[in-house]
């Protein structure tokens, strides 16, 4: 048995915070101990108590004065878009047609897919992200590369082969039957292998014909426990075009509802411009609206009403995400910094406790994986991030006047990036330090 004892300040949420003063919503230990046995958290508490429980000669790692949190979770990003990030375009549809679709055509080549997969997982680890829900390309080779790399690094990942049979270049089109068959094969090959979760992934209604949506519905019926991920109401032109393609539907959300794709494991990227009827439908089904702030700002798509959706009489479940490569940073810290600014523009407040809840337990709950990730509870996976609020000279200077935990969290969110991630643990194994090691 491999046993490790981590020492540092521990922070883990119990539930969504009601306010900045809601100290009951989280567990915080100023001199904490975290005992890890074979990749699982065995115990968490004061260092003195956990040290007394640890076996003699336990491997001990002292991370003081840093914060140890559950690993950060990214609910929506695109594995094939690493070389699309920072591409200049006027809006979503121009960006897709000019940059994204041509780049994704390259993922038919397994060598290219495997090369990008290596870089993709390096960046997640570098930025403290231990679980993500990602879109692959339409090619099965991309899904194979994505999931194989997840197995190699023992990461708990969600992902899926994109299904799309219209309104894209020929090299990115499958057919309803091919999309169905290849998705079934990806499920057979990868779901449950290592820590992998396969998601049924129609890109969005614009790129799927009714026949393909029927094939997606068939998959959802056959595999009711799988995640479903797609896009919804990101951009006004997208909404207009989508509704023209499905004139029988009441609205954009109704398209997915007609094919049985609304449910508690359905992840809808963006969902910025929902009508009250659509928000009610999302709430009643338990579907998740995934907020992608850096992408929404970069592409000029709109301001996501996070607080307004959360406090409705019928609240909408919410996750947060980077949306690489429409998003402009791999960092969930940078993501929540932009989410904070969007709420400011909407006249709302997003406090630091909200942000860290969303990045950890909130996203774990949205993925229906809170029994495995998102907390420091005993029996859960030892996926962790260690954060250093004095990682840069400017941050260290600000830390001179920081007096409370919430002030420190806000500093990390506002000024932090991958440099603030002192270490990333995957199933109890320190992974970030290995990124700098020379290849064997």
CORHUGI-V163237 format. One record per residue. N is the residue number from 1. RES is the residue in three letters. PHI is phi in whole degrees, -180 to 180 (NA if undefined). NEAR is the number of other ideal C-beta (glycine too) atoms within 10 Angstrom. Layout:
n = {N	N}
res = {RES	RES}
phi = {PHI	PHI}
near = {NEAR	NEAR}
This chain:
n = {1	2	3	4	5	6	7	8	9	10	11	12	13	14	15	16	17	18	19	20	21	22	23	24	25	26	27	28	29	30	31	32	33	34	35	36	37	38	39	40	41	42	43	44	45	46	47	48	49	50	51	52	53	54	55	56	57	58	59	60	61	62	63	64	65	66	67	68	69	70	71	72	73	74	75	76	77	78	79	80	81	82	83	84	85	86	87	88	89	90	91	92	93	94	95	96	97	98	99	100	101	102	103	104	105	106	107	108	109	110	111	112	113	114	115	116	117	118	119	120	121	122	123	124	125	126	127	128	129	130	131	132	133	134	135	136	137	138	139	140	141	142	143	144	145	146	147	148	149	150	151	152	153	154	155	156	157	158	159	160	161	162	163	164	165	166	167	168	169	170	171	172	173	174	175	176	177	178	179	180	181	182	183	184	185	186	187	188	189	190	191	192	193	194	195	196	197	198	199	200	201	202	203	204	205	206	207	208	209	210	211	212	213	214	215	216	217	218	219	220	221	222	223	224	225	226	227	228	229	230	231	232	233	234	235	236	237	238	239	240	241	242	243	244	245	246	247	248	249	250	251	252	253	254	255	256	257	258	259	260	261	262	263	264	265	266	267	268	269	270	271	272	273	274	275	276	277	278	279	280	281	282	283	284	285	286	287	288	289	290	291	292	293	294	295	296	297	298	299	300	301	302	303	304	305	306	307	308	309	310	311	312	313	314	315	316	317	318	319	320	321	322	323	324	325	326	327	328	329	330	331	332	333	334	335	336	337	338	339	340	341	342	343	344	345	346	347	348	349	350	351	352	353	354	355	356	357	358	359	360	361	362	363	364	365	366	367	368	369	370	371	372	373	374	375	376	377	378	379	380	381	382	383	384	385	386	387	388	389	390	391	392	393	394	395	396	397	398	399	400	401	402	403	404	405	406	407	408	409	410	411	412	413	414	415	416	417	418	419	420	421	422	423	424	425	426	427	428	429	430	431	432	433	434	435	436	437	438	439	440}
res = {UNK	UNK	UNK	UNK	UNK	UNK	UNK	UNK	UNK	UNK	UNK	UNK	UNK	UNK	UNK	UNK	UNK	UNK	UNK	UNK	UNK	UNK	UNK	UNK	UNK	UNK	UNK	UNK	UNK	UNK	UNK	UNK	UNK	UNK	UNK	UNK	UNK	UNK	UNK	UNK	UNK	UNK	UNK	UNK	UNK	UNK	UNK	UNK	UNK	UNK	UNK	UNK	UNK	UNK	UNK	UNK	UNK	UNK	UNK	UNK	UNK	UNK	UNK	UNK	UNK	UNK	UNK	UNK	UNK	UNK	UNK	UNK	UNK	UNK	UNK	UNK	UNK	UNK	UNK	UNK	UNK	UNK	UNK	UNK	UNK	UNK	UNK	UNK	UNK	UNK	UNK	UNK	UNK	UNK	UNK	UNK	UNK	UNK	UNK	UNK	UNK	UNK	UNK	UNK	UNK	UNK	UNK	UNK	UNK	UNK	UNK	UNK	UNK	UNK	UNK	UNK	UNK	UNK	UNK	UNK	UNK	UNK	UNK	UNK	UNK	UNK	UNK	UNK	UNK	UNK	UNK	UNK	UNK	UNK	UNK	UNK	UNK	UNK	UNK	UNK	UNK	UNK	UNK	UNK	UNK	UNK	UNK	UNK	UNK	UNK	UNK	UNK	UNK	UNK	UNK	UNK	UNK	UNK	UNK	UNK	UNK	UNK	UNK	UNK	UNK	UNK	UNK	UNK	UNK	UNK	UNK	UNK	UNK	UNK	UNK	UNK	UNK	UNK	UNK	UNK	UNK	UNK	UNK	UNK	UNK	UNK	UNK	UNK	UNK	UNK	UNK	UNK	UNK	UNK	UNK	UNK	UNK	UNK	UNK	UNK	UNK	UNK	UNK	UNK	UNK	UNK	UNK	UNK	UNK	UNK	UNK	UNK	UNK	UNK	UNK	UNK	UNK	UNK	UNK	UNK	UNK	UNK	UNK	UNK	UNK	UNK	UNK	UNK	UNK	UNK	UNK	UNK	UNK	UNK	UNK	UNK	UNK	UNK	UNK	UNK	UNK	UNK	UNK	UNK	UNK	UNK	UNK	UNK	UNK	UNK	UNK	UNK	UNK	UNK	UNK	UNK	UNK	UNK	UNK	UNK	UNK	UNK	UNK	UNK	UNK	UNK	UNK	UNK	UNK	UNK	UNK	UNK	UNK	UNK	UNK	UNK	UNK	UNK	UNK	UNK	UNK	UNK	UNK	UNK	UNK	UNK	UNK	UNK	UNK	UNK	UNK	UNK	UNK	UNK	UNK	UNK	UNK	UNK	UNK	UNK	UNK	UNK	UNK	UNK	UNK	UNK	UNK	UNK	UNK	UNK	UNK	UNK	UNK	UNK	UNK	UNK	UNK	UNK	UNK	UNK	UNK	UNK	UNK	UNK	UNK	UNK	UNK	UNK	UNK	UNK	UNK	UNK	UNK	UNK	UNK	UNK	UNK	UNK	UNK	UNK	UNK	UNK	UNK	UNK	UNK	UNK	UNK	UNK	UNK	UNK	UNK	UNK	UNK	UNK	UNK	UNK	UNK	UNK	UNK	UNK	UNK	UNK	UNK	UNK	UNK	UNK	UNK	UNK	UNK	UNK	UNK	UNK	UNK	UNK	UNK	UNK	UNK	UNK	UNK	UNK	UNK	UNK	UNK	UNK	UNK	UNK	UNK	UNK	UNK	UNK	UNK	UNK	UNK	UNK	UNK	UNK	UNK	UNK	UNK	UNK	UNK	UNK	UNK	UNK	UNK	UNK	UNK	UNK	UNK	UNK	UNK	UNK	UNK	UNK	UNK	UNK	UNK	UNK	UNK	UNK	UNK	UNK	UNK	UNK	UNK	UNK	UNK	UNK	UNK	UNK	UNK	UNK	UNK	UNK	UNK	UNK	UNK	UNK	UNK	UNK}
phi = {NA	-92	-126	-133	-116	-99	-118	169	-84	-103	-139	-152	-88	-97	-166	-67	-70	-85	-165	-65	-90	-82	-72	-73	-79	-143	-106	-137	-125	-72	-130	-101	-127	-128	-98	-119	-126	50	83	-119	-72	-91	-165	-142	175	-67	-59	-61	-67	-71	-61	-67	-87	-74	-67	-62	79	-58	-69	-115	-124	-99	-102	-58	-93	-74	-91	-111	-126	-58	-57	-74	-124	-114	-87	-166	-159	-119	-55	-79	-106	-61	-97	-99	-51	65	-105	-80	-157	-78	-163	-57	-68	-65	-63	-61	-73	-84	-118	-70	-62	-60	-66	-68	-60	-70	-82	-69	-88	-63	-61	-66	-61	-69	-63	-68	-59	-61	-65	-59	-70	-57	-69	-58	-64	-59	-100	84	-92	-109	-140	-146	-112	-123	-94	-90	-90	-72	-86	-62	-57	-69	-65	-61	-65	-62	-75	-63	-70	-62	-64	-59	-98	59	-98	-86	-129	-112	-170	-160	-70	-66	-108	-159	-129	-162	56	-156	-58	-55	-69	-115	-102	-107	-127	-53	-70	-65	-60	-65	-63	-70	-64	-60	-70	-61	-61	-63	-77	-126	-66	83	-83	64	-116	-81	-128	-86	-111	-74	-135	-73	-55	-168	-61	-61	-102	-129	-72	-53	-63	-72	-63	-65	-65	-63	-61	-63	-63	-63	-70	-73	-128	-66	-89	-81	-69	-122	-133	-161	-115	-152	49	-88	-146	-61	-66	-61	-61	-61	-64	-60	-68	-68	-74	-127	-65	-75	-80	-66	-164	-58	-62	-64	-58	-67	-63	-63	-104	70	-103	-98	-170	-69	-117	-96	-109	-109	-65	87	49	-77	-108	-81	-76	-59	-63	-66	-63	-62	-64	-62	-63	-65	-88	82	-67	-110	-91	-103	-81	-124	-65	-67	-68	-61	-74	-61	-93	65	-79	143	-109	-71	-83	-55	-66	-65	-68	-72	-103	-61	-58	-112	-66	-99	-67	-131	-123	-130	-161	-83	53	-54	-103	-65	-68	-108	-151	-78	-85	-70	-64	-64	-58	-74	-62	-71	-62	-60	-67	-62	-66	-59	-65	-91	76	-116	-122	-117	-81	-60	-64	-54	-60	-75	-62	-61	-69	-119	-62	-59	-69	-64	-65	-64	-89	58	-125	-68	-77	-117	-137	98	-139	-106	-68	-62	92	-97	-66	-84	-97	-140	-130	-111	-111	-115	-78	-117	-70	-122	-56	-67	-67	-62	-64	-64	-62	-58	-114	-78	-119	-129	-61	-64	-65	-65	-61	-68	-61	-60	-68	-83	-116	-85	-157	-62	-68	-81	-89	-73	-162	-127	-106	-118	49	82	-105	-69	-109	-67	-58	-71	-64	-90	-75	-64	-64	-71}
near = {6	10	16	21	21	27	19	26	20	27	22	24	25	13	13	16	22	10	11	14	11	13	13	10	17	20	17	13	20	12	13	25	24	28	23	25	18	12	17	15	23	20	17	23	19	14	21	9	14	22	15	10	13	18	10	4	7	15	11	14	16	11	20	12	13	21	23	27	24	31	28	31	30	29	31	29	27	26	27	29	23	18	14	21	17	9	15	9	18	10	15	22	17	13	21	23	14	14	20	22	20	14	18	28	18	16	26	16	14	14	9	16	26	16	13	22	24	12	13	25	23	17	16	29	26	19	26	28	25	27	28	28	28	27	27	27	29	30	24	22	19	30	30	20	27	29	25	17	21	27	14	12	20	16	24	23	25	26	25	29	28	28	26	23	23	12	20	21	11	6	15	22	15	23	14	19	12	16	26	21	14	17	27	16	14	25	20	11	15	23	16	10	13	15	21	20	23	25	27	29	29	28	26	23	26	19	24	27	16	15	15	25	22	14	26	25	18	16	21	20	9	12	17	10	8	20	23	25	27	25	26	27	24	28	22	14	13	23	17	10	14	21	16	9	16	18	6	8	16	15	17	25	25	16	23	28	20	16	20	17	24	20	16	12	22	24	26	28	29	28	27	21	19	23	13	9	12	22	20	16	21	28	17	12	17	14	26	29	28	27	28	32	27	24	28	24	19	22	24	11	22	16	17	26	22	23	16	15	20	15	11	14	6	12	13	25	20	22	25	28	28	31	30	27	24	30	27	20	21	26	26	32	25	22	29	28	22	22	26	21	15	22	21	12	9	15	8	16	12	20	18	22	24	24	24	30	22	28	30	26	25	25	30	26	22	26	25	15	21	18	13	18	22	30	24	24	16	14	11	20	27	25	29	28	27	22	25	20	22	19	20	15	8	11	19	12	10	18	18	7	8	16	7	10	18	17	15	20	24	24	20	26	24	16	19	26	18	18	14	25	25	18	21	26	27	24	20	22	16	16	22	20	11	12	12	7	7	4	3	3}
